[in-house]
C-alpha cells in the first residue's frame, strides 16, 4: 500500500469535518486554465480549499499526504449527464431523467429523482468525477425541466443545488417536439414565456390548472425564474442558424442567462457568441455530419470557439464508457492542437473545460470546479497526468472528505479476477 493510500485509509477511520489536510510535493493543476505547478501544495480545511500552489505553508497539525511523483487537480465536473437518475439504460422503471407523459414540463425538478446510491455514481467517482450537472431529458415538450448540481460523495446528501438551470430543446429535436418545425418550437417557447408573465401579473386569473394547458402553475413559476435571470437557460442547438436565433432571444428578454449546449456549428458564429458573452457546453470531438443540423461539424470546433473568446466546457453527452471519459476528450483536444491546420486547446484550457468551465457556465465558478481559495474541496490525487488515459486516481476528496476508492465495478473485478470455485456465488456452483 502506498503512503497516500495508507493515509487515506487512516483518514476514513476518523472524523473528517475538523481535519486540515495538506497534499504536498505533487504537480498541482488549479483548473482555472493556468499551467500545472510542479512541487506544489494544496491545503484543505473545513471542506474548502485554503490555498493551492507553490510555496504554500503547511498548517501546524495538518494531516500530510505526500504527493511526490503524482498530480493533484480539482475533480471532474460532468456536464449534461443523467448520472444518478438512471440505473439501467433501456429499463424505463429505473429511468427518472425524462417524463414523456407528464402534464408538467418546465416545472419538473430532477433533484427529487437523484439517487446517491446508484451504481454508476461510485463508478464515476472512482474515475475522478466529483460533481455533475444533471440534466433532464425532453419528452413530450421542448421544456425538459430543471436540472440539478450534485456531488458524488459516498453519503446520502448528494444535491448541491436543486433547480440550478432550465433545459430546453430547440433545433432539430425541438422542432419534432413542438409539432414538426423549428418555427413551431420558437413559437412555443415565446408563448410559454408570455403565459408565465400573465401568471405573474394576475395569478388568480391564470388558467393553468387544466392538464391540457400549455403552462401549468409549476411551469410558470420555473419559467419566471428564467425570464428574471435567476437561473440559467440551457438551450440545446447545433447549427449556426439556430444559434443565431437563440442569441436573438435576449433582445426581448434581456435578463436571460443563456448557455448553449451542443453548438456543433458554433465555430461558424463564434464571434457572435463571444460578443453576446454566452458560454457553451459542447461535445469535444463531434466531427461527423450525422444529420442536417451539423453539416459543418469539425473536431476543431471547441478550439476555434475558445480562440474567439467563447467560454467552452465539454459535455458528457455521448461520452461512451462513462462520464470519466471526459478527461480523455480533453486530452484529445490537447493533441489536436499539435496537428497542422487544426485548432485545439492548451493543457490548462483543456483541464478547465472539464472542471471550472462547466461550473462557471451555470454561475457556480465561485463554488466548485477549481482549487482556488474558498472553493469546495473536491480534490483528486492522480498517479500521473489526469489528461492521460493511463492515469488513475489514487485518492479523492469531496467537500474535503476522503472518499472510498471502491465501487461495485472494482469489487466485481477483484472477485472474479482470481476467483476459485469456492468463492463463486451459488448460481455458478457445479452440480
Secondary structure by P-SEA (a helix, b strand, c coil): ccaaaaaaaaaaacccccbbbbbcccccccccccccccbbbbbbcccccccccccccccccccccccccbbbbccbbbccccccccccccccccccccccccccccccccccccccccaaaaaaaaacccccbbbbbbcccccccbbbbbbbccccccccccccbbbbbccaaaaaaacccaaaaaaaaaaaaaaaaaaaacccccccccccccccaaaaaaaaaaaaccbbbbbbbccaaaaaaaaaccccccccccccccccccccaaaaaaaacccccccccccccccccccccccaaaaaaaaaccbbbbbcccccccccaaaaaaaaaaaaaacccbbbbcaaaaaaaacaaaaaaaccccccccccccccccccccccccccccccccbbbcccbbbbcccaaaaaaaacccccccccccccccc
